[in-house]
Amino acid sequence: MKIKPIKTNADYEAALKEIEQLWGASYGSPEGDKLDVLATLVEAYEEEHYPIPPPERRT
C-alpha cells in the first residue's frame, strides 16, 4: 500500500481516482483499508481547501 499525504491539487485528483477504483472494496481487506485511509486524507484536504461555511441563520 503506497499512500502519501495530499499536498497539491494533483495529489487530490490522484487520490479521488484511486478511491473510485477501490470503491466497493470489502471492509477489512487490504483494498478496503487503503480506501479508508485515502478517504480520510481526502476529507482532511477538502476541509482545508474547500471549506463549507455554516448555514445562515434564518430569523
Secondary structure, DSSP 8 states (H G I E B T S, - for coil): -------SHHHHHHHHHHHHHHTT--TTSHHHHHHHHHHHHHHHHHHHHS---------
